Amino acid sequence: MAGSATMKVEVVSPERVLFSGTASQVITRTESGGEIAFLPGHTSFLGVLTENHTRIYLEGGKVHVHGGYVEASGGHVTILSDNAELAEDIDVARARAAKERAETAMRGEHNATIEADLRRAHARLSAAGGLGDTK
């Protein structure tokens, strides 16, 4: 794919291939810190994803949610995830309720499970465009 303006992108869970297609860019966040962007021709990379919303830039600009692993090589980006959703499949009301439960729990105690629940809720709401809407 040298010189190509797009790259092959796959999002795979144990149950199915959630997405397979071409994209101009993928932006995600790894546990080692910070966001990383993959463009066509990106150098090889392997990383562990944190709870976040990964943006896969297609012609329609769709957004996807992931946690798991990301691997880039040879003009191909693969995301392996036990927990991935298309933005349009996210139940915003359910995600808001999960966020509120986690925030309430955080007032009483802080632990890794509660913090992960809160990060997951924020990622889902961010991907679905529901963070700014309070309805």
Backbone as a chain_set.jsonl record, in Angstrom:
{"seq": "MAGSATMKVEVVSPERVLFSGTASQVITRTESGGEIAFLPGHTSFLGVLTENHTRIYLEGGKVHVHGGYVEASGGHVTILSDNAELAEDIDVARARAAKERAETAMRGEHNATIEADLRRAHARLSAAGGLGDTK", "coords": {"N": [[0.806, -1.189, 0.0], [2.09, 1.14, -0.384], [2.335, 4.604, -0.692], [-0.368, 4.915, -0.802], [-3.465, 6.536, 0.066], [-5.058, 5.455, 1.922], [-5.579, 2.806, 4.336], [-5.796, -0.643, 5.278], [-8.087, -1.642, 7.744], [-8.988, -3.486, 10.567], [-11.281, -4.573, 13.023], [-11.499, -6.807, 15.496], [-13.196, -9.196, 17.421], [-13.546, -11.933, 19.793], [-15.953, -13.102, 18.998], [-16.694, -12.093, 16.474], [-15.913, -10.342, 13.37], [-15.909, -7.072, 13.727], [-15.522, -4.767, 12.256], [-14.274, -4.257, 9.023], [-12.388, -2.768, 6.669], [-11.396, 0.13, 4.75], [-9.463, 2.951, 5.768], [-8.498, 6.358, 6.393], [-7.153, 7.197, 8.602], [-6.376, 6.218, 11.969], [-7.023, 6.758, 15.318], [-6.086, 6.203, 18.613], [-5.774, 5.222, 22.115], [-3.134, 4.187, 24.155], [-2.052, 2.061, 26.889], [0.471, 2.808, 27.658], [0.456, 5.467, 27.607], [-0.937, 8.48, 26.413], [-2.332, 9.504, 23.213], [-2.229, 7.782, 20.078], [-1.678, 8.059, 16.652], [-2.404, 6.473, 13.624], [-1.386, 6.492, 10.348], [-1.566, 5.883, 6.784], [1.17, 3.844, 5.849], [2.428, 3.839, 8.298], [4.94, 3.066, 10.724], [5.813, -0.205, 12.005], [4.009, -1.36, 14.87], [3.033, -2.335, 18.149], [0.71, -2.472, 20.711], [-0.934, -2.092, 23.935], [-4.277, -1.369, 24.466], [-6.073, 1.121, 26.294], [-9.144, 1.732, 28.118], [-11.085, 3.555, 26.007], [-12.217, 5.778, 23.393], [-11.788, 4.81, 20.182], [-10.956, 6.324, 17.204], [-11.816, 5.773, 13.948], [-11.186, 6.838, 10.863], [-13.201, 7.021, 8.277], [-14.761, 7.46, 5.062], [-17.239, 8.393, 5.892], [-16.68, 9.22, 8.46], [-17.05, 7.669, 10.82], [-17.231, 6.564, 14.265], [-15.74, 4.388, 16.6], [-15.674, 2.164, 19.454], [-13.243, 0.826, 21.627], [-11.228, -1.532, 23.447], [-8.342, -3.272, 24.241], [-5.976, -4.685, 22.124], [-3.66, -3.219, 19.827], [-2.279, -3.456, 16.598], [-0.002, -2.56, 14.158], [1.166, -2.84, 10.889], [2.777, -3.032, 7.749], [0.924, -1.373, 6.222], [-1.5, -1.946, 7.39], [-3.847, -1.971, 9.99], [-4.732, -3.575, 12.903], [-7.136, -4.171, 15.355], [-7.592, -5.886, 18.236], [-10.06, -7.01, 20.329], [-11.954, -7.706, 23.241], [-14.066, -6.229, 23.885], [-15.752, -4.289, 22.046], [-17.548, -1.806, 20.284], [-19.733, -0.47, 17.813], [-20.221, 2.966, 17.321], [-22.836, 3.77, 16.72], [-24.3, 1.735, 17.851], [-24.328, 2.049, 20.56], [-26.026, 2.363, 23.589], [-27.001, 5.233, 24.767], [-28.419, 6.209, 27.013], [-28.16, 4.073, 28.802], [-25.372, 4.034, 29.076], [-24.983, 6.54, 30.263], [-26.277, 6.07, 32.718], [-24.575, 4.121, 33.77], [-22.258, 5.639, 34.04], [-23.094, 7.497, 35.986], [-23.565, 5.733, 38.144], [-20.94, 4.821, 38.595], [-19.659, 7.244, 39.236], [-20.994, 7.885, 41.618], [-20.204, 5.692, 43.189], [-17.48, 6.241, 43.3], [-17.395, 8.34, 45.075], [-17.578, 7.13, 47.507], [-15.528, 5.205, 47.62], [-12.333, 4.519, 46.136], [-11.29, 2.416, 43.664], [-9.654, 0.103, 41.415], [-11.532, -1.23, 39.798], [-13.87, 0.352, 39.888], [-12.84, 2.732, 38.832], [-12.167, 1.825, 36.254], [-14.735, 1.219, 35.311], [-15.819, 3.802, 35.211], [-14.105, 5.035, 33.311], [-14.748, 3.447, 31.073], [-17.479, 4.084, 30.725], [-17.251, 6.826, 30.134], [-15.788, 6.65, 27.734], [-17.612, 5.292, 26.075], [-19.737, 7.133, 26.002], [-18.436, 9.341, 24.891], [-17.767, 8.319, 22.363], [-20.31, 7.926, 21.296], [-21.256, 10.465, 21.193], [-22.527, 11.482, 23.391], [-21.633, 12.836, 25.662], [-21.857, 15.626, 26.077], [-24.574, 16.074, 26.078], [-27.27, 16.338, 28.211], [-29.765, 15.246, 28.452]], "CA": [[0.0, 0.0, 0.0], [2.967, 2.293, -0.379], [1.824, 5.743, -1.415], [-1.818, 4.93, -0.753], [-4.033, 7.479, 1.024], [-5.845, 4.678, 2.883], [-4.973, 1.563, 4.825], [-6.747, -1.667, 5.695], [-8.32, -1.619, 9.187], [-9.901, -4.521, 11.052], [-11.578, -4.623, 14.448], [-11.858, -8.205, 15.657], [-13.468, -9.705, 18.767], [-13.62, -13.393, 19.719], [-17.204, -13.53, 18.387], [-16.895, -11.692, 15.083], [-15.191, -9.199, 12.828], [-16.817, -5.944, 13.913], [-15.304, -3.851, 11.148], [-13.179, -4.537, 8.101], [-12.499, -1.825, 5.563], [-10.258, 1.031, 4.589], [-9.557, 4.208, 6.501], [-7.38, 7.271, 6.153], [-6.458, 7.43, 9.862], [-6.894, 5.592, 13.185], [-6.471, 7.375, 16.527], [-6.472, 5.449, 19.8], [-4.96, 5.534, 23.304], [-2.517, 2.989, 24.716], [-1.764, 2.114, 28.325], [1.765, 3.447, 27.898], [0.214, 6.901, 27.741], [-1.149, 9.336, 25.268], [-2.968, 9.0, 22.01], [-1.361, 7.473, 18.959], [-2.38, 8.11, 15.371], [-1.848, 5.644, 12.557], [-1.663, 6.944, 8.994], [-1.01, 4.919, 5.835], [2.627, 3.775, 5.859], [2.933, 3.923, 9.674], [5.908, 2.049, 11.102], [5.231, -1.305, 12.785], [3.71, -0.987, 16.247], [2.175, -3.242, 18.91], [0.443, -1.832, 21.983], [-2.114, -2.454, 24.716], [-5.21, -0.251, 24.523], [-6.806, 1.405, 27.514], [-10.536, 2.078, 27.827], [-11.083, 4.819, 25.28], [-12.891, 5.656, 22.109], [-10.865, 4.811, 19.067], [-11.567, 6.928, 16.035], [-11.409, 5.233, 12.657], [-11.664, 7.834, 9.914], [-13.673, 6.525, 7.0], [-15.374, 8.555, 4.315], [-18.341, 8.919, 6.677], [-16.201, 9.687, 9.747], [-17.64, 6.893, 11.913], [-16.445, 6.415, 15.485], [-15.869, 3.07, 17.192], [-15.157, 2.076, 20.819], [-12.411, -0.371, 21.749], [-10.229, -1.769, 24.469], [-7.696, -4.51, 23.791], [-4.631, -4.558, 21.58], [-3.571, -2.665, 18.483], [-1.074, -3.852, 15.891], [0.109, -1.924, 12.852], [2.306, -3.253, 10.08], [2.546, -3.204, 6.317], [-0.265, -0.716, 5.719], [-2.664, -2.632, 7.953], [-4.024, -1.784, 11.425], [-5.669, -4.543, 13.458], [-7.484, -3.975, 16.756], [-8.155, -7.094, 18.835], [-10.768, -6.525, 21.498], [-13.085, -8.445, 23.792], [-15.12, -5.264, 24.175], [-15.77, -3.251, 21.029], [-18.893, -1.472, 19.83], [-19.882, 0.624, 16.874], [-20.809, 4.114, 18.012], [-24.286, 3.82, 16.534], [-24.919, 0.664, 18.636], [-24.229, 2.361, 21.988], [-27.23, 2.852, 24.269], [-26.508, 6.406, 25.486], [-29.059, 6.278, 28.339], [-27.525, 3.038, 29.632], [-24.007, 4.484, 29.356], [-25.088, 7.627, 31.245], [-26.603, 5.467, 34.011], [-23.336, 3.475, 34.245], [-21.367, 6.731, 34.458], [-23.603, 8.019, 37.257], [-23.287, 4.718, 39.185], [-19.503, 4.827, 38.886], [-19.335, 8.493, 39.938], [-21.505, 7.734, 42.983], [-19.329, 4.739, 43.878], [-16.182, 6.9, 43.519], [-17.496, 9.216, 46.247], [-17.401, 6.286, 48.684], [-14.212, 4.557, 47.592], [-11.643, 4.479, 44.855], [-10.553, 1.196, 43.372], [-9.396, -0.067, 39.988], [-12.748, -1.647, 39.104], [-14.743, 1.529, 39.754], [-12.187, 3.642, 37.903], [-12.317, 1.248, 34.916], [-16.138, 1.409, 34.939], [-15.997, 5.204, 34.863], [-13.416, 5.254, 32.027], [-15.527, 2.776, 30.034], [-18.681, 4.886, 30.497], [-16.834, 8.043, 29.437], [-15.413, 6.289, 26.363], [-18.835, 4.978, 25.334], [-20.477, 8.388, 25.793], [-17.663, 10.151, 23.964], [-17.909, 7.734, 21.036], [-21.683, 8.083, 20.836], [-21.599, 11.879, 21.166], [-23.461, 11.738, 24.477], [-21.044, 13.465, 26.856], [-22.323, 16.989, 26.269], [-26.028, 16.118, 26.135], [-27.695, 15.911, 29.551], [-31.161, 14.767, 28.427]], "C": [[0.853, 1.259, 0.0], [2.38, 3.396, -1.241], [0.307, 5.852, -1.397], [-2.306, 5.907, 0.31], [-4.901, 6.761, 2.055], [-5.072, 3.443, 3.304], [-6.092, 0.613, 5.223], [-6.855, -1.618, 7.217], [-9.311, -2.718, 9.522], [-10.054, -4.389, 12.556], [-12.187, -6.001, 14.686], [-12.079, -8.519, 17.128], [-13.51, -11.227, 18.661], [-14.87, -13.895, 18.981], [-17.302, -13.23, 16.898], [-15.912, -10.61, 14.664], [-16.178, -8.041, 12.878], [-16.718, -4.958, 12.754], [-14.132, -4.33, 10.323], [-13.369, -3.605, 6.915], [-11.262, -0.974, 5.459], [-10.53, 2.334, 5.316], [-8.35, 5.068, 6.169], [-6.553, 7.489, 7.412], [-7.156, 6.665, 10.974], [-6.22, 6.282, 14.359], [-7.001, 6.601, 17.719], [-5.566, 5.837, 20.959], [-4.435, 4.224, 23.878], [-2.24, 3.17, 26.206], [-0.441, 2.791, 28.626], [1.655, 4.967, 27.898], [0.023, 7.614, 26.434], [-1.845, 8.662, 24.098], [-1.913, 8.719, 20.96], [-2.215, 7.472, 17.707], [-1.643, 7.241, 14.368], [-2.325, 6.199, 11.223], [-1.131, 5.882, 8.038], [0.519, 4.986, 5.828], [3.243, 3.863, 7.24], [3.928, 2.789, 9.932], [5.224, 0.972, 11.937], [5.096, -0.907, 14.24], [2.828, -2.059, 16.858], [1.966, -2.613, 20.269], [-0.826, -2.336, 22.633], [-2.989, -1.221, 24.821], [-5.8, -0.117, 25.913], [-8.262, 1.655, 27.133], [-10.546, 3.458, 27.183], [-12.017, 4.703, 24.095], [-11.833, 5.804, 21.037], [-11.596, 5.403, 17.872], [-10.958, 6.337, 14.77], [-12.021, 6.148, 11.605], [-11.919, 7.204, 8.555], [-14.226, 7.717, 6.231], [-16.497, 9.193, 5.123], [-17.938, 9.393, 8.055], [-16.794, 8.949, 10.933], [-16.678, 6.762, 13.085], [-16.737, 5.04, 16.075], [-15.279, 3.096, 18.602], [-14.392, 0.776, 20.963], [-11.65, -0.396, 23.059], [-9.589, -3.062, 24.022], [-6.284, -4.238, 23.333], [-4.702, -3.958, 20.194], [-2.237, -3.098, 17.887], [-1.109, -3.192, 14.529], [1.329, -2.462, 12.151], [1.878, -3.357, 8.629], [1.271, -2.591, 5.783], [-1.562, -1.306, 6.229], [-2.699, -2.361, 9.457], [-5.074, -2.773, 11.888], [-5.872, -4.229, 14.932], [-8.172, -5.245, 17.224], [-8.79, -6.698, 20.151], [-11.861, -7.478, 21.93], [-14.297, -7.539, 23.927], [-15.066, -4.133, 23.166], [-17.204, -3.049, 20.555], [-18.823, -0.409, 18.75], [-20.601, 1.754, 17.598], [-22.331, 4.126, 17.903], [-25.025, 2.726, 17.318], [-24.938, 0.948, 20.135], [-25.55, 2.918, 22.5], [-26.777, 3.99, 25.191], [-27.114, 6.488, 26.884], [-28.427, 5.268, 29.288], [-26.098, 3.451, 30.019], [-24.014, 5.62, 30.371], [-25.377, 7.07, 32.636], [-25.364, 4.796, 34.606], [-22.347, 4.52, 34.744], [-21.796, 7.275, 35.815], [-23.361, 7.038, 38.403], [-21.817, 4.739, 39.585], [-19.106, 6.098, 39.638], [-19.818, 8.44, 41.391], [-20.602, 6.803, 43.788], [-17.972, 5.367, 44.199], [-16.221, 7.825, 44.727], [-17.252, 8.423, 47.53], [-16.03, 5.646, 48.75], [-13.628, 4.627, 46.193], [-10.985, 3.118, 44.739], [-10.477, 1.024, 41.864], [-10.652, -0.434, 39.214], [-13.673, -0.462, 38.869], [-14.14, 2.515, 38.756], [-12.308, 3.141, 36.469], [-13.755, 1.411, 34.422], [-16.391, 2.844, 34.492], [-15.327, 5.53, 33.528], [-14.212, 4.65, 30.878], [-16.784, 3.595, 29.704], [-18.341, 6.168, 29.748], [-16.491, 7.746, 27.984], [-16.648, 6.02, 25.515], [-19.614, 6.255, 25.018], [-19.749, 9.284, 24.798], [-17.828, 9.629, 22.541], [-19.284, 7.976, 20.449], [-22.127, 9.538, 20.779], [-22.522, 12.279, 22.304], [-22.883, 12.398, 25.703], [-21.613, 14.843, 27.113], [-23.827, 17.107, 26.434], [-26.495, 15.566, 27.482], [-29.134, 15.435, 29.597], [-31.241, 13.32, 28.799]], "O": [[0.37, 2.334, 0.353], [1.975, 3.159, -2.379], [-0.243, 6.811, -1.938], [-1.65, 6.093, 1.335], [-5.425, 7.397, 2.969], [-4.055, 3.085, 2.71], [-7.217, 1.044, 5.475], [-5.839, -1.561, 7.909], [-10.336, -2.873, 8.86], [-9.088, -4.128, 13.272], [-13.247, -6.325, 14.153], [-11.265, -8.16, 17.98], [-13.509, -11.763, 17.553], [-14.854, -14.983, 18.406], [-17.904, -13.992, 16.142], [-15.186, -10.045, 15.482], [-17.171, -8.035, 12.15], [-17.721, -4.386, 12.327], [-13.114, -4.761, 10.865], [-14.396, -3.653, 6.238], [-10.211, -1.306, 6.008], [-11.676, 2.76, 5.461], [-7.316, 4.571, 5.722], [-5.398, 7.91, 7.333], [-8.372, 6.479, 10.941], [-4.994, 6.385, 14.403], [-8.204, 6.366, 17.835], [-4.688, 6.685, 20.805], [-5.19, 3.271, 24.066], [-2.201, 4.291, 26.713], [-0.243, 3.297, 29.73], [2.632, 5.67, 28.154], [0.743, 7.373, 25.465], [-1.932, 7.437, 24.009], [-0.845, 9.331, 20.948], [-3.331, 6.954, 17.699], [-0.415, 7.271, 14.278], [-3.525, 6.356, 10.999], [-0.317, 5.052, 8.445], [1.091, 6.076, 5.805], [4.465, 3.952, 7.357], [3.766, 1.685, 9.414], [4.165, 1.217, 12.515], [5.95, -0.209, 14.786], [1.975, -2.63, 16.179], [2.938, -2.249, 20.931], [-1.684, -2.93, 21.98], [-2.521, -0.152, 25.212], [-6.002, -1.105, 26.619], [-8.578, 1.778, 25.95], [-10.058, 4.422, 27.773], [-12.551, 3.626, 23.829], [-11.089, 6.783, 20.992], [-12.726, 5.019, 17.572], [-9.747, 6.396, 14.555], [-13.243, 6.219, 11.475], [-10.998, 6.898, 7.798], [-14.164, 8.852, 6.703], [-16.694, 10.406, 5.051], [-18.781, 9.928, 8.776], [-17.021, 9.566, 11.974], [-15.461, 6.84, 12.916], [-17.88, 4.586, 16.044], [-14.465, 3.967, 18.91], [-14.836, -0.265, 20.479], [-11.463, 0.641, 23.695], [-10.286, -3.9, 23.45], [-5.488, -3.637, 24.055], [-5.676, -4.157, 19.469], [-1.208, -3.111, 18.564], [-2.117, -3.253, 13.825], [2.408, -2.536, 12.739], [0.744, -3.729, 8.329], [0.589, -3.212, 4.969], [-2.604, -1.186, 5.584], [-1.679, -2.508, 10.13], [-6.176, -2.818, 11.341], [-4.908, -4.042, 15.674], [-9.205, -5.638, 16.683], [-8.127, -6.11, 21.004], [-12.608, -7.999, 21.101], [-15.424, -8.016, 24.065], [-14.403, -3.123, 23.402], [-17.974, -4.003, 20.44], [-17.946, 0.455, 18.776], [-21.498, 1.505, 18.403], [-23.029, 4.449, 18.863], [-26.249, 2.781, 17.438], [-25.505, 0.17, 20.902], [-26.118, 3.836, 21.909], [-26.234, 3.741, 26.267], [-26.409, 6.802, 27.843], [-28.185, 5.58, 30.454], [-25.673, 3.241, 31.156], [-23.151, 5.668, 31.248], [-24.8, 7.529, 33.622], [-25.128, 4.89, 35.81], [-21.674, 4.312, 35.754], [-20.961, 7.489, 36.694], [-22.996, 7.448, 39.505], [-21.488, 4.682, 40.77], [-18.308, 6.04, 40.574], [-19.118, 8.902, 42.293], [-20.273, 7.094, 44.938], [-17.378, 5.071, 45.236], [-15.185, 8.073, 45.344], [-16.776, 8.974, 48.523], [-15.436, 5.554, 49.825], [-14.346, 4.776, 45.205], [-10.215, 2.714, 45.611], [-11.163, 1.726, 41.12], [-10.821, 0.011, 38.079], [-14.202, -0.293, 37.77], [-14.857, 3.071, 37.925], [-12.527, 3.938, 35.556], [-13.976, 1.708, 33.247], [-17.093, 3.078, 33.508], [-15.913, 6.226, 32.699], [-14.339, 5.268, 29.821], [-17.113, 3.776, 28.532], [-19.06, 6.558, 28.828], [-16.863, 8.51, 27.093], [-16.727, 6.465, 24.37], [-20.092, 6.434, 23.899], [-20.383, 9.917, 23.953], [-18.01, 10.415, 21.612], [-19.419, 8.205, 19.247], [-23.249, 9.825, 20.363], [-23.223, 13.288, 22.213], [-23.58, 12.516, 26.711], [-21.835, 15.202, 28.269], [-24.313, 18.143, 26.887], [-26.147, 14.442, 27.846], [-29.677, 15.237, 30.684], [-32.332, 12.751, 28.831]]}, "num_chains": 1, "name": "protein.A"}
